[in-house]
Amino acid sequence: MKATMQRDYSHVTQRLASIHDLRIRIEELEQADGYPLFGVSIGDPSLPAIYISAGIHGNEPSGVEMALRWIEDGHAAWSDRIRFEILPCNNPRGWVNDVRENGHGIDLNWAFDRDDLPEIRAIRRFIKGKRFAAVIDLHEDWESPGFYLYELNRRQRYLSDAIMERVAAVCPINRNDVIEGENAVNGALHPDLNSPRRQLRGSGVPVALFDEHTDHLMTTEAPTDAPLETRVAAHLAVIETVVHHYADGK
């Protein structure tokens, strides 16, 4: 049985409070169970935007750590060419208690049609009226032997080969032919969102983002059994590959 653990949310709030760069705008969007939910914007509003989302599942901490590091200094080499819109911890109560769901036992990733959830209201408020060149949704999979990635792109200019080459240098890749019921090649999945099996999942946050806010969506799945720094490095490899692609105007 997994040991019960708790994290201190001041780890998030204090790191954000310590940022004093005028180019970084930090907004409290909502309160959920007494925890503030933050949205972070970096760079000129006229620049192409990349949206980074982390921690919607509270027991997937590497995405939250990667998002905080990107806000602190990872963005610096790129913020004159790319705007970053970041939700660093979508599910504070879940993150604090190391559980997937929020404080009411709800999987927020599949509850985008709910009006009564502050975590979902925060996402809606943050993305309202925005269009993103790409969306990177940071996750983990405790059952996977290695990293894998969902990628959807209406332009069919997939980055998965370049991404996996970078990730493989820092983290094992899940090379199974079928992952989570989807065909996979070298750890990359390109699912059909209109398939009956997918439709049964309900109204998901990634689906809403791809439907209305971007033509290019990537969901990373780092292997939970790997050390935290390995998982963070895998997420970083994805972000840097994607940012490099769009910073070059591709």
C-alpha positions as CSV (number, residue, x, y, z in Angstrom):
1,M,0.0,0.0,0.0
2,K,1.3,3.5,-0.9
3,A,2.4,5.5,2.1
4,T,0.3,8.6,2.9
5,M,2.3,11.8,2.4
6,Q,1.7,15.5,2.4
7,R,3.4,18.3,0.7
8,D,3.5,22.0,1.8
9,Y,1.8,24.3,-0.6
10,S,4.0,27.1,0.5
11,H,6.6,25.4,-1.6
12,V,4.6,26.7,-4.6
13,T,3.4,30.0,-3.2
14,Q,6.8,31.1,-1.8
15,R,8.6,30.3,-5.0
16,L,6.1,32.4,-7.0
17,A,6.2,35.2,-4.4
18,S,10.0,35.4,-4.7
19,I,9.8,36.3,-8.4
20,H,10.2,40.1,-9.0
21,D,10.8,40.2,-12.8
22,L,8.4,42.8,-14.3
23,R,8.0,40.7,-17.4
24,I,6.4,37.9,-15.3
25,R,2.8,38.5,-14.4
26,I,1.3,36.3,-11.6
27,E,-2.4,36.3,-11.0
28,E,-4.5,34.6,-8.4
29,L,-7.3,33.1,-10.4
30,E,-9.4,31.2,-7.8
31,Q,-9.3,29.6,-4.3
32,A,-9.9,25.9,-4.0
33,D,-10.2,24.5,-0.5
34,G,-8.3,27.5,0.8
35,Y,-5.4,27.1,-1.7
36,P,-4.8,29.9,-4.3
37,L,-4.7,28.8,-7.9
38,F,-2.2,30.9,-10.0
39,G,-1.9,31.8,-13.6
40,V,1.5,33.1,-14.9
41,S,2.1,35.0,-18.1
42,I,5.6,35.7,-19.4
43,G,6.5,37.8,-22.4
44,D,4.9,40.3,-24.7
45,P,1.2,39.7,-25.5
46,S,2.0,40.1,-29.2
47,L,4.3,37.0,-29.3
48,P,3.2,33.5,-30.2
49,A,2.1,31.8,-27.0
50,I,2.8,28.4,-25.6
51,Y,0.6,27.1,-22.8
52,I,2.1,24.9,-20.1
53,S,-0.2,23.1,-17.7
54,A,0.8,21.0,-14.7
55,G,-0.5,19.3,-11.6
56,I,-4.1,18.7,-12.6
57,H,-3.5,15.2,-11.1
58,G,-2.1,15.8,-7.6
59,N,0.0,12.7,-7.5
60,E,2.0,13.7,-10.5
61,P,4.5,16.2,-9.0
62,S,7.2,16.4,-11.6
63,G,5.1,18.6,-13.9
64,V,4.6,21.1,-11.1
65,E,8.3,21.2,-10.3
66,M,9.1,21.6,-14.0
67,A,6.5,24.4,-14.4
68,L,8.0,26.3,-11.4
69,R,11.5,26.0,-12.7
70,W,10.4,27.2,-16.1
71,I,8.8,30.3,-14.5
72,E,11.9,30.9,-12.4
73,D,14.5,30.8,-15.1
74,G,13.9,28.2,-17.8
75,H,12.0,30.7,-19.9
76,A,14.8,33.3,-20.0
77,A,16.4,32.3,-23.3
78,W,13.1,32.4,-25.1
79,S,10.9,35.1,-23.7
80,D,11.9,37.6,-26.4
81,R,10.4,35.3,-29.0
82,I,7.7,33.3,-27.3
83,R,5.0,34.2,-24.7
84,F,4.4,31.6,-22.0
85,E,1.1,31.1,-20.3
86,I,1.5,28.7,-17.4
87,L,-0.8,27.1,-14.8
88,P,1.8,25.6,-12.5
89,C,-0.5,23.7,-10.1
90,N,-4.0,23.0,-11.3
91,N,-5.0,20.9,-8.2
92,P,-3.4,22.2,-5.0
93,R,-5.4,20.0,-2.6
94,G,-4.5,16.9,-4.6
95,W,-0.9,17.9,-4.8
96,V,-0.7,18.6,-1.1
97,N,-2.1,15.1,-0.3
98,D,-0.4,13.3,-3.2
99,V,-3.7,12.1,-4.7
100,R,-5.0,12.2,-8.2
101,E,-8.3,13.8,-7.6
102,N,-9.3,17.1,-6.0
103,G,-10.6,17.5,-2.5
104,H,-14.0,16.2,-3.5
105,G,-12.7,13.1,-5.2
106,I,-13.1,14.5,-8.8
107,D,-10.7,13.8,-11.6
108,L,-10.4,17.4,-12.8
109,N,-8.8,16.4,-16.1
110,W,-12.2,15.1,-17.3
111,A,-14.5,17.7,-15.7
112,F,-14.2,20.6,-18.0
113,D,-18.0,20.9,-18.4
114,R,-18.4,21.5,-14.6
115,D,-19.3,25.0,-13.5
116,D,-19.1,24.3,-9.8
117,L,-15.3,23.5,-9.5
118,P,-13.0,26.4,-8.8
119,E,-10.1,24.5,-10.4
120,I,-12.0,24.3,-13.6
121,R,-13.2,28.0,-13.4
122,A,-9.5,29.0,-13.0
123,I,-8.6,27.2,-16.2
124,R,-11.5,28.7,-18.1
125,R,-10.7,32.2,-16.9
126,F,-7.0,31.8,-17.7
127,I,-7.5,30.5,-21.3
128,K,-10.5,32.6,-22.2
129,G,-10.0,34.5,-25.5
130,K,-6.5,33.1,-25.9
131,R,-5.1,31.1,-28.8
132,F,-1.9,29.1,-28.4
133,A,0.7,28.0,-30.9
134,A,1.1,24.9,-28.8
135,V,-0.2,23.4,-25.5
136,I,2.0,21.2,-23.3
137,D,0.2,19.3,-20.6
138,L,2.5,17.7,-18.1
139,H,1.6,14.4,-16.6
140,E,2.9,11.1,-15.2
141,D,1.9,7.5,-15.4
142,W,2.7,5.2,-12.5
143,E,2.1,2.0,-14.6
144,S,4.4,2.9,-17.5
145,P,8.0,1.5,-17.8
146,G,9.0,4.6,-19.6
147,F,8.1,8.0,-21.0
148,Y,5.4,8.4,-23.7
149,L,3.6,11.3,-25.3
150,Y,0.2,12.0,-26.8
151,E,0.4,14.5,-29.7
152,L,-2.4,16.0,-31.7
153,N,-1.6,18.4,-34.6
154,R,-4.1,19.6,-37.2
155,R,-1.2,20.6,-39.4
156,Q,0.2,17.1,-39.2
157,R,3.7,18.4,-38.5
158,Y,4.4,16.1,-35.6
159,L,7.3,16.8,-33.3
160,S,7.3,13.4,-31.6
161,D,10.4,12.0,-33.4
162,A,12.5,15.1,-32.4
163,I,11.0,15.0,-28.9
164,M,11.6,11.4,-28.3
165,E,15.2,11.7,-29.4
166,R,15.8,14.4,-26.8
167,V,13.8,12.6,-24.1
168,A,15.7,9.3,-24.7
169,A,18.9,10.9,-23.6
170,V,17.6,11.6,-20.1
171,C,14.7,9.1,-19.5
172,P,13.6,5.6,-20.5
173,I,11.0,5.5,-23.3
174,N,8.0,3.2,-23.3
175,R,8.4,1.4,-26.6
176,N,5.3,-0.8,-26.4
177,D,3.3,-1.1,-29.6
178,V,0.1,-0.4,-27.6
179,I,-0.1,2.1,-24.7
180,E,-3.3,2.9,-22.9
181,G,-5.2,1.1,-25.6
182,E,-3.8,3.3,-28.4
183,N,-1.3,2.3,-31.1
184,A,2.1,3.7,-30.3
185,V,5.3,4.2,-32.3
186,N,8.5,4.9,-30.3
187,G,6.5,6.2,-27.4
188,A,4.3,8.5,-29.5
189,L,0.5,8.3,-29.7
190,H,-1.7,10.2,-32.1
191,P,-5.2,9.3,-30.9
192,D,-8.5,9.9,-32.7
193,L,-10.5,12.1,-30.4
194,N,-13.7,11.2,-32.3
195,S,-13.4,7.4,-31.6
196,P,-16.2,6.0,-29.5
197,R,-13.8,4.9,-26.8
198,R,-12.6,8.5,-26.5
199,Q,-16.0,10.0,-26.5
200,L,-17.0,7.9,-23.5
201,R,-14.3,9.7,-21.4
202,G,-16.5,12.8,-21.3
203,S,-15.5,16.5,-21.5
204,G,-11.7,16.6,-20.9
205,V,-9.6,19.6,-20.4
206,P,-7.1,18.5,-23.2
207,V,-10.0,18.0,-25.6
208,A,-11.4,21.5,-24.8
209,L,-8.0,23.0,-25.4
210,F,-7.5,21.3,-28.7
211,D,-11.1,22.0,-29.8
212,E,-11.0,25.8,-29.2
213,H,-7.5,27.1,-28.2
214,T,-4.8,25.4,-30.2
215,D,-3.9,23.3,-33.3
216,H,-1.1,21.5,-31.5
217,L,-1.5,19.7,-28.2
218,M,1.0,17.5,-26.4
219,T,0.4,15.5,-23.2
220,T,3.5,14.2,-21.6
221,E,3.5,11.0,-19.5
222,A,6.7,10.6,-17.5
223,P,7.2,7.3,-15.6
224,T,6.4,7.8,-11.9
225,D,8.8,5.1,-10.9
226,A,11.7,7.1,-12.3
227,P,13.5,9.6,-10.0
228,L,11.9,13.0,-9.8
229,E,14.9,14.7,-11.5
230,T,14.6,12.2,-14.4
231,R,10.9,13.0,-14.8
232,V,11.6,16.7,-14.7
233,A,14.3,16.3,-17.3
234,A,12.0,14.5,-19.6
235,H,9.4,17.3,-19.4
236,L,12.1,19.8,-20.0
237,A,13.3,18.0,-23.1
238,V,9.7,18.2,-24.5
239,I,9.3,21.9,-23.6
240,E,12.7,22.9,-25.1
241,T,12.0,21.0,-28.3
242,V,8.6,22.6,-28.8
243,V,9.8,26.1,-27.9
244,H,12.8,25.8,-30.2
245,H,10.4,24.8,-33.0
246,Y,8.0,27.7,-32.6
247,A,10.7,30.3,-31.7
248,D,12.2,29.6,-35.2
249,G,8.8,30.5,-36.6
250,K,7.9,27.0,-37.9
